[in-house]
């Protein structure tokens, strides 16, 4: 059975979800193992954006998530009937559900870095000059003098870069839309 946008599904996350959108899952680096192999830029699957309608016990619960499409399964005909009945009997919840604003948690890429407080402030000022959307190459172009400060944990600061895994440029580089420099 094919799953389409608008269908109700189950996934690796508990509850009943509605499929809102499908995005290509593109490799952002080369990978090889005994089982699979791909090159940066290869389409290796699909991301699906989901809207939660109910918990596994049919309690109303609105939430949003995205997962690999391979986790999806169509809901049973009985569950689908129960979902439709609930919406019919609870038009206020149906309206709230249908009009809920999509709020997805971004993916975070982090970088451990040893900085003094002055260096951290200088790096923040550099980051504030980044465009609204930037690649890691764009970041390191501006912050190249700090590359020598990259370390492993424990360290003094952590830089978190935010994105969504389907936001990529034509060269399969993730496009970030935010950062946070955290003192540890």
TACORQUI-V988176 format. One record per residue. N is the residue number from 0. SS is DSSP state (H for helix, E for strand, L for the rest). PHI is phi as a letter, one per 30 degrees, with the letter a starting at -180 (999 if undefined). OMEGA is omega as a letter, one per 40 degrees, with the letter a starting at -180 (* if undefined). Layout:
n/ss/phi/omega
N/SS/PHI/OMEGA
N/SS/PHI/OMEGA
//
This chain:
n/ss/phi/omega
0/L/999/i
1/L/d/i
2/L/c/a
3/L/b/i
4/L/e/a
5/L/j/a
6/L/d/i
7/E/c/a
8/E/b/i
9/E/c/a
10/L/b/i
11/L/d/i
12/L/c/a
13/L/d/i
14/L/j/a
15/E/c/a
16/E/b/i
17/E/c/i
18/E/d/a
19/E/c/a
20/E/a/i
21/E/b/i
22/E/b/i
23/E/d/i
24/E/c/a
25/E/c/i
26/L/d/i
27/L/c/i
28/L/a/i
29/L/d/i
30/E/b/i
31/E/b/i
32/L/b/i
33/L/d/a
34/L/c/a
35/L/b/i
36/E/a/i
37/E/a/i
38/L/c/i
39/L/e/a
40/L/j/i
41/L/d/i
42/E/d/a
43/E/c/i
44/E/l/a
45/E/b/i
46/E/c/i
47/E/b/i
48/E/c/a
49/E/b/i
50/E/b/a
51/E/d/i
52/E/c/a
53/E/b/i
54/L/d/i
55/L/d/i
56/L/c/i
57/L/i/i
58/L/d/a
59/E/d/a
60/E/a/i
61/E/c/i
62/E/a/a
63/E/b/i
64/E/a/i
65/E/b/a
66/E/b/i
67/E/d/a
68/H/d/a
69/H/d/i
70/H/d/a
71/L/d/i
72/E/b/i
73/E/d/i
74/L/d/i
75/L/d/i
76/H/e/i
77/H/d/i
78/H/d/i
79/H/d/i
80/H/d/i
81/H/d/i
82/H/d/a
83/H/d/i
84/H/d/a
85/H/d/i
86/H/d/i
87/H/d/a
88/H/d/a
89/L/b/a
90/H/d/i
91/H/d/i
92/H/d/i
93/H/e/i
94/H/d/i
95/H/d/a
96/H/d/a
97/H/d/a
98/L/c/i
99/L/d/i
100/L/d/a
101/L/d/i
102/L/b/a
103/L/c/i
104/L/d/i
105/L/d/i
106/E/d/a
107/E/c/i
108/E/c/a
109/E/c/a
110/E/b/i
111/E/d/a
112/E/b/i
113/L/c/a
114/L/b/i
115/L/d/i
116/H/d/i
117/H/d/i
118/H/d/i
119/H/d/i
120/H/d/i
121/H/d/i
122/H/d/i
123/H/e/i
124/H/d/i
125/H/d/a
126/H/d/i
127/H/d/i
128/L/c/i
129/L/d/i
130/L/d/a
131/L/e/i
132/L/b/a
133/E/b/i
134/L/c/i
135/H/d/i
136/H/d/i
137/H/e/i
138/H/d/a
139/H/d/i
140/H/d/i
141/H/d/a
142/L/c/a
143/H/e/a
144/H/d/a
145/H/c/a
146/H/e/i
147/H/d/a
148/H/d/i
149/E/d/a
150/L/b/i
151/L/c/a
152/L/d/e
153/L/d/a
154/L/a/a
155/L/c/a
156/E/b/i
157/E/b/i
158/E/c/i
159/E/c/i
160/E/c/a
161/E/c/a
162/E/a/i
163/L/b/a
164/L/d/i
165/L/c/i
166/L/d/a
167/E/b/i
168/L/d/a
169/L/d/i
170/L/c/i
171/L/i/i
172/L/c/i
173/E/e/i
174/L/c/a
175/E/c/i
176/L/b/i
177/E/a/i
178/E/b/i
179/E/b/i
180/E/c/a
181/E/c/i
182/E/d/a
183/L/c/*
//
